Amino acid sequence: MKWKRSERLVDMTYYLLEHPHQLIPLTFFSETYQSAKSSISEDLSIVKETFEEKGIGLLMTVPGAAGGVKYIPKMSENEVREIIQILISELSQSDRLLPGGYLFMTDLLGNPELMNRVGKVFASIYADQQIDVIMTVATKGISIAHSIARHLNVPVVVVRRDSKVTEGSTVSINYVSGSSRRIQTMVLSKRSMKGGQRVLITDDFMKVGGTMNGMKNLLEEFDCQLAGMAVLVEAEHADETLVDDYYSLVKLHAVNEKDRTIALSEGNYFLKERK
């Protein structure tokens, strides 16, 4: 079947968006659409220009016999700021206050469109780095982890509080919770990761970083390397944080249960120097 250019462009764009960070040979598109490589190259130039103009991402060309094209998801600064403002607006609502000064965030974490955009924000930071695995702790960070992983095209591993018989042999460590200063346990299946992998850690909320630091220590047991940390909301805390190499989108300064007010601002996303 001979494809029209308009049909090729639509199908090609869809395929690239569904396979981020994957090198796709020109021969794949040429054989799929029964078109000459010169025509495919012209099509890709149109897609590349559109992606960059609309802030969708980058289309990298890798020359040589083993080369091809690779779609790298990226977000513009304006779009990132828009997402941060949406989060701040949603989290500022007084009815989110729970007893003890906690914030209700489950509905936001369960919003697939919002989490997809959040995932792309964090994936944009690490787009130029080698990331092999996304790690989070059960349960609320899972949606963020999968969203980031979808845009980086890597697997997710979930650290649990106790072992499951379905996960086989496990590695466990004890760590100090940053908020309660209690000794807690983290467990991860031995089959979850291979030695030498670079791991991006993420979570939905961070007080002083006890859980993030625990996951960081767990990586050492697997002989894996910390590639970075991504936090949706960090809390301003009088104590020194246990981790410092992280990106956050929103910062929680204070909650007043009596007045039912929540003080929020942008996190450190635009303050940290990109590596």
N, C-alpha and C positions, 0 to 999 in steps of 0.2 A: 504494500500500500504506500502510495506517495503522499507524504504529508505536506500541507500548505505551510508557509512560513508562520502564519498566525497560529496555527495549531502547534507547530514545533515550539514556538516561544512560550505558549501557555503550559504545555506539558513539561518542557525543559525547566521552566521556572519552578513549577510544582515539585519536580524531582530534586532540584537543588535545595529548595527550602526544607524538604523532608530528609535530606542527607547532609547536614552541616558538618564541617571539618572532615569530610571524606573526599579523597582525591578520586576524581572521576575521569577516566581517559576519554579523549575526544572520539576514539574509535567506538566507544559505547554509544554515544549519541549518534554517530554517523551510521552505525549498523541499525540502531533502533528506528531512526527516521528515514533510513535509506537515502541519505543525502551525502554529498561530498564534504570533506573536512573543511574546505574553504567556506562553504555555506554555514556549517556549524560554527565556525570561528566568527563569522559575521553576526550570527544569532547571539552568541555569547557576548559579543561586544555591546549589543543592544541591552541585554540583561544586566551586564556589568554597569553600564551607564545609568540605567534605571535604579538599580539597587543603591548605588552611591548617591544619586540625586534625591531619592526618597528616604535615605537614611536606614535602609533595610539591612545593609551589611556590605561586605566586600566580596568580590569575586576574584580570587587569585589564580593566575595562570602559572603552571609549572612546566617549563620547556623540556624538550628531550623526548626520547622514545618511550620512557616510562612516566612521562608527565601527564598533564591534564588540567582540570580546573577544580577549585575547591571553594565552597561558599563559607564565609566566616561571618556569623551574626554579629552585628554591631548596633549600638544605639547612639543617637545624637545627644548632646548635653541637654538640649531643650526637652527631649522626650524623657530623659532620666529625671529631670527636675519636675516634669509633669507627674510622673509616677510617684515621686516622693511626696509631692503636695497632695495627691489623692490619698496616700497612706496617712499623712498627717491629719487631713480633713476627717477621714473615717475614724481614726483612733482618738481624735479629740472629742468625740461625742460622749457626753456625760453618762449615758446609759451603759457605757462599756465598763464603768467602774464596778469592780467586784469587791466583796469584803476582804480587808487586808491590803487594799491598794493595788490589787492586780487588775490587769486589763483583759477584757474578753476579746480574743483575736481569732477564734476558731472559724468564724464565718469568712474572714478575709483569707485565711489559709486554705479554705475550701473553695475559694473562687478561682476556677481554672483560668479565666482570662487574665485576671490580675496577677496570679502566680506565674503565668507564662511570661508576662512582661517583666516581673521581678527577676525571674530566672534569666532572661535575656540581658538585663542590666548587669547582673553578676558575671554572666558568661562573657560579656563584652570586656570586662576588666582583665580576664584571664585568657582572652582569645589568642594572644601571642605567646602564651606559655604552654608547656607540656603538662596537661592534666590527664591522669589515667583513671581516677576514681573520685566520686563525690561521696563524702561520709557525713552522716548525721546520726543523731540519737533519737530513738523512738520517744514520742510519736509525732509531735507537732511540726518538727522540722522536715518531715518526709516530703511534703508537697513542694517545699522550696528546693530540696535536693533533687527531686525528679525534674523540676522545671529547669534548673541549671544544667543538669545532665543531658536533657533533651537538646539544648542549644550547643553543648560541647560534644555531644555524641559519645558519651562515656557512661559506664555503669554506676549504680548507686549501691552503697553498703549501709546497712542500718545497725547501729550499736544498740544493744538492749540492756535492760537492768538485770535480767536473769536469762539463763540458757534455755533453749527449746530443743526437745528431742529431735525435731526435724532438721536441725542445723548441724548435727554431728558433733565432733570434738570442737571445743571452744578455747579461746584465750580470755582470761578475765584479769582485771586490775582493780585496785581500790584507789579512789581519789577523794579529795576534799571538796565538797560542794561549796562554791563561793559564797552563796547566800546564807545557807544554814550552818556552814562550817561542820557539817556532819560527814562521816566517812560513808561513801556510797560505792557501789560496784558497777562496772561496765563489762559487758560480755560481747564477744564477736567470734563468729565461726572462723576456724582456721582456713577454711576454703574461700573466704571472702576476698582476700587480697594476696598478691604475690610480692615477694621481696623486691625492693627497688622501685616500686611504683610511687608516683607523685600524687598526693591526695589533697583535695580541696575540702575543707571542713565547713559545714554550715549549720545554722540553727535559727529558730524564729526569734528568740529573746535571750539577751545576755545581761546578767547583773554585774558580777565582777569577773566572770570568765572561768569559773570552776569547771563547768561541763566541757567547755571548749579545751581547756587545759588538760582535762582527763582524756579527751579524744586524741589530743596531741601526743600524750604519753603512750596511749595505746598503739599509735603508729610505730613507736620504737620497738614494740614487741613483734611487729611484723616486718621489721627492717625496711619500713617505708618512709618516705620523705614528705614533710609538710610543704604543700605548694601555696597555701593561703587559707584565709578564713573569711567567711561571708555571713553577716548577721543582719536580719531584717530590722530589729529594734534593739538598741542598747540602752541600758539605764545609767543615768548619771549617778555615781556612787562616791561616797566620801572616802571609801577605802581604795587603795591602788588596785587596778585591774591585774589579773593574773596573766593576761595575754595582751599584746599590743599590735601585732601584725595582722590586723583585721580591717574589713570594710563594713560599714553599717549605712543603712538608708535613713533611719529615723533615730533620734535620741530622745529618750524620756527623761525630763528634768525633775518633775515632781507631780504628785497627785494630792489633791485636797479632798478627802472624803466628806468633810463637812460642807464645803461649798460645791462639791462635785465638779471640780475643774481638773483638767489634765494639761500640763505644760509640755509641749513637744517642739522639736526643731529638726532641721536637717541633720543627718548623721555625718560621719567623716568622709563620705564617698568622694566629695570634691576637695577635701582638705589633704588627703594622703597623696603622696607623690607616687605616680605610676612607675612600676618596675620596668 
